[in-house]
Each structure stands twice: as C-alpha cells, then as structure tokens.
Amino acid sequence: MNIGVVVIGRNEGERLRRCLESINTLNEVAIVYVDSGSSDGSVELANSKQVTVVELDLSTPFSAARARNEGFTYLLKNHPEIQYVQFIDGDCTLAPGWLDAAADTLKVQTDCAAVVGHLQESNPGASVYNRLCALEWKSPAGEMTNYGALGGISMMRTEVFKRLGGFNPKVIAGEDSELGVRMALAGYKVIKIDHPMAMHDANMLHFSQWWKRAVRGGHAIGQRAFLNGQSSVMDCVRERKSAWFWGIGVPTLILLALVPTSGWSLLLLAGYPVLGARVYRYRVGRDDSQQDALLYAFFIILGKFAEGIGLLKFYINRMRARYEIIEYK
C-alpha cells in the first residue's frame, strides 16, 4: 500500500457519500476523512463506510490547510510506507484510473512533487456560478508555471510534502497554490497530466456565494503575494496589482474626483469594458464559446471589486495577526 487518500469536509451530506464511494471502488488504499465540525451526520456516514475519521479540535479555527495537514500526519503515522498522498475535498468524486495514472507519473517523473489532472464540474447548468467554476477548471496539460492552477485536489509525493512542512496553516485560502510555489522554489515540478482527475460539485446557486468566494480569492492573492511575492516566482504580484488598480484604485479615484471634475471622472469607467474585451478575446482563444467567454469576462470585471475587498481584509487580518476563514458555502 503506497497510496493514501486524505478527504476533508464539513457538512457535505450526500456529496461525501459519493466521494468516499468513488475512492473505495478504485484501489486498495489507506483513507482518512478529516471533519471540520460537521453537524449533518458526516462523521457517522464516514464511519459506516469503514473510513477512519479525524475530528478537528473545535478550539482552533478551521481551515483546509489545517485539515489536510492533520489527515496527512495521521496517514503517515499509521502507514509510514505510503509514498504518495491524494488530497480531495468531500464535494468531489475521483475519476476511475486517476490514482494509478497520478502515481505512475510520480514514479517516472522523480523531480515532480505534485500531479493534477482534469477537474470537471458535475452540474455546470445548475447556475451561472457553477458554469463559471467549470470554465475556471479548464487549463492545458503540462508543467505548471502558474501555481494558481494547483488546487486542493492533487496527488503529492510524501517525502516532499514532509520536507516542505505541508500546507501553511496560516493561509486561509490558496494554501494549495502557495505550497506549489514552495515546491517550485525547492526545485520540484508540478505537472498536470491529460487524464480525468475528479468531478466537482460546486453547488453554488446564489450570487452571495460567488461574491464571498471572490472576496476569498482577493484575500488569497494578498497573502500569497506577501509570502512569496519577493521570490523568483513573484507569486501573485501581477494579480495583486490588478486587484489594487481595478478593484480599489480606479473606483476610489472616480469618487474622489467626481465633484472636482463635475462628473468627468466617470469616464474612467470606460476602462472596464476595455479590460472585459481583453479577457473575452483571451478566453475565445482558449476555445471557449462566445457566450462562455462573455460570461467569464463580465464576472472577471465584477470580481475585481470583490478581490479589492478581499485584499483589504487580508491587510486588516495581517495587522491583527489573526486570520479568519471566509466561508462561501
């Protein structure tokens, strides 16, 4: 047994059942489910599937990083022979053949620390927000240079994970991408292979959910840039500048200059359609339909304002030296 699986979740309900069943039907692997204070019977469900459960201490704030780290620690303590660990969220199901394909890649590519594959959205037609997730998951196979594409669902080499200290528990969003940056700085590759990896169920049906998720993304941009922006990877520096400019700078300048310019500062709003046109052309160039490209461009523009708020939240949290998770589900 050289593969372990860490499942994390909180109140995932029926999605957790599907997740665990997708693992149990694939390979003989060691599985641990890490629960973050569920009240919907998730713990009992996992126990009924003969899956080991680790319940996080309620006295310490929850985060995906903390949950994954504790699951990894449990696995390696009880199964020290494990060479590769697959991390997966409870709202996802693993694709048949993925564990073998990912492990084979890590066996052959000895300088590779993490492997991902194609992530698909299970119900993209349920809402525009689910559709946006489906578009977000799209990226080409190959060696990664943008670690924002490294999500929490991935297979990692245990020796590298231990050497780098795992996920940073202080990073409340984007902890997976932040670890990818540290892998690159340590001389390892992160690879996306052309193989189905998992099916994701975003279940994002309301604008408020999407908005909070975008705010969370802005916080992640700020924290990642703070941690690794000065490195050779310059992680999230460009994204931080964009969020500052479009999400904070331009709106603030328009408001401050509104009276002195007799309203002429509103002309600066023309910059947003220009930005949207650039995003639209980029997405069409990546084989999105015109409708999908237009949808994506519109929400990218709208998301700049949410990201700006997220950046401000990060700086406030940093001054307080206390990071609070931003939940959107």
N, C-alpha and C positions, 0 to 999 in steps of 0.2 A: 504494500500500500504506500505509494509515493505521492499521492494527491490528496489534499484536504480541501474542504469547502467551508467557508465562513458565510453564513446567511445573517443579515441584520434586518431588523424590522420593528415597527411599532404600529399596532392596530391595523395590520394589513388584511385581516379577515381571510376571505376565500382566496385572495391572491397568494397568501403564504402557503396555503394548501397546495396550490398549483406549482408554486416554486419548489417546495420540498419533494413533491412527486416527480417533478422533472429531473431532479438530481438522483433520486432513488432508482429511477428506471434506466439510468445511463451506465454507471460504473460502480464498482465496489470501492467506495471512498469513505474517508472519515468526514463526518458532517457535524458542525456545531451551529446552533441557532442562538444569536445574541439578541435578547429582547430589551427594549428601552421603555419599560413601564407600560406595557400594553394592558388594556382593560377589556379586550374583546375576546378573550379566551385563546390568544395566540400561543401562550405557553403550554396550555393543555393540548392544543392541536399538535404542536411540535412533539410533545411527549407521546401522544398517541401514534405518531409516526416513527417512534423509537429513535428520535433525534435528540442528542444531548442539548440541553438548554443552559445558557448562561444568562442570568438576570442581572442587569446592571444595578449597582448601588444607587438608590434614589437620592442620596445626599450629595452626589456630584452631578453637575449639569451633563445632559446627554449630548452626544454628537456622533456623527457617523464615524469619525476618526477614532474616537474612544471605543465604540462598539467593535469596529473591525480589529483594532489592536488587541482588545481583550479576547476576542474569538481566536485570533492568531496565537496568542500566548497559551490559551487552553489547548489548542490543537497540538502545538509543538511540545507542550509538557507531557501530553498523553500519547502522542505519536511522533517521537523525535525522528523517525525515519522519513517523514514527509519532506519531499523536495520542492513541491510546487503547491501553492495555495490559490484557490479560486475564490475571489470575493464576489458576492452577489447580493443585491437588495431583495427584500421579501416581496416586492411588487414586480418581480421578473421571473421568467422561466428560462432555463438553459436549453439551448438547441441541441438536438441529437448529434453526437460526434464531436461536440466542441471540446470537451475535456481532453480527449485524445489528441485532437488537432493542435490545441494550445500546448500541451505537454510535449508533443513531438517537436514543435518549433523551439521550445526552450532547450530540449536535448541537443538539437542540431546547432542552434544559434547560442553558443556559450557566452557571448558577450551581450545577450539580451536579458533584461531584468524583468520585463513585463510584456504580456501579449494581450491584445484585444482583437475582436472580430466585429462583424456587422451586428449592430443593435437595431432592432425594428420596433415600431410602436404597434401594439396589438389592436388598437381601435382608433386609427387616425381620423375616422369620420365622425367620431362622437362629438367633437368640438373643434373650433379653430385652434385652440390651445394644444390639444392633442396633435393636431396637424403640424403645428409649429415644432413640437418635440420630434415628430417624425422627420422633419426637414433638418432639424439640428443634429440628429444622429448620423446624417449622411456625411461620409468622408471617404476618401480613397484609401486603398490598402497601401502599405509600405512603411518605411521607417518614419517615425514621427519627428517633426521639428517644432510643432505647436502642441504643447502638452495639455492644452485645454481640451483636446480630443481624448485624453485618457480619463475615462470615467471610473466610477467606483466598481463597475463590473469588469473584472480583468483577472488574468492569472499571473501570479508573481513568483519569482524564484525566492524560496525561503531564506537562503543564506544572504541574499542582497537585502531583503526586507529587514532581517535582523541587524545587519551591519549598519543600515541607514537609520535604524531606530523606528521603523514603521511610519505610520501616518502621524503627522504633527497634531496632537490632541487640542492645541490652541486654535487650530484652523477650523472654523465652524462651517465653511463652505469652500469647495475647491480643494479639499485636502488631498484628493486623488491626483489632481494635476500638479499640486505642489510637490508631492512625492515624485512624480515623473520628472520634474525639473531636477530634484536632487539626484535621481538616478543618472540623468544625463551628465550632471556636473561630476559625478563619480566615475564617468567613463563608460556607462552602460547604454544600450539601446532600448527603446520602447517601440515595439512593432505592431502594426495592425495587419492581420492576415486576411486573405479573401475567403472567409468562411463565416457562416451564420454563427453568432455567439449567443444571443438571447433575445427574448421577446419582452418588451417593457410595457407596463400598464400605467400610464401617467395618471389617468382618471382625473384630468384637470378640466373641469367643466365650467368654471366661473372666472371672470376677469380678475377678481380679487386674488385668486390663487396664482394666476400668471403674474400679476403685479408684484406680489410678495416674492415670487421666485426670481423675478428680475432684480428686485432690491437685494435679494440674497446674492445674486451674481455680482452686483456692484460692490458689495462687501468683500466678496472673494477676490475681485480684481484688486481692491485696495490692499488687502492683506498679503496676497501673493506678490504684488509689486514691492511691498515693504520688506518682505522676507528675502526675495531673490531678484529684485529688480536691478540691483547693483552687480549681479553676477554676469558672466559672459553670455548667459541665455537671455538676460534682460527680461525676465518673466513679467508679463502683463504691463510693461511700461507703456507700450503703444495703446493698449486698451484703457489704461488709466488716463492717459492724455485725452483720449477720445471722450471718455465719460465726463471728465472735467470740462472739456470745451463745450460739448453739445448738451450735456445734462445740467451743468451749473453755470459755466461762463457766459454763454450766449443768452440764456433766459435772464440772468442777473443783469447783464449789460442792457438788454432791451428794457427791463423795468426801470433801471436807474436813469436811463436816457429818455424815457418816454415823455416826460414833461419838458425837459430842456430842448428836445428836438421836435416838440409839437407832434409827437406820434411817428416821426420818420424812422425812429429806431425799429419800428415794426417790420421794416423792410428786411431786417436781418433774418426774419423768419423764412425768407426765400432760400436760405442755406439748407433747410431741412429737406425740401423736395430735391435739391441737388444731391444731397447725401443719399436720399432714397433711390434716386436714379442710378447712382454708382452701385449700390447694393443690388438693385434689380438686375443690372447688366451682369454683375458677378455671378448671381445665382442662375441666371439663364445660361451662362457659360458653363455652369456645372450640371447642366441638363435638367434643371427644374422647369416645370411648365411655366408659362407666363403668369397664370393665376397664382401658382405657389410662390413664384419669385416676387410678385406684387405683395402678396400676404406677408411674406418674410420681411421685405423691405419696410413695409408700414410698421410692423411691430419692432423692428430694429430701431427705427426712429423713436417710437414711443418708449421703447425700453431704455433709451439714453437718459430720460428723466428719472426713471426708477433706479438706474445704475448710479446716477448722481446722488440720489438719496442714500443708496447703499454705501457709497464712498464716505459720505458724511457720517453715517452710522459707524463705519469702521474707525474713523479718526476719533469719534467720541468714545467708542469702546477701548481704543488704544490708550486714551488719556485716563480712562477709568481703570485700565489694566484688568478688564473683565469682559469676556466675550460671551454674548448671549445668542444662542441659536435662533435663526429666523425660519420659522416653520411656515410652509405654504399649503400643507395638506392636513 
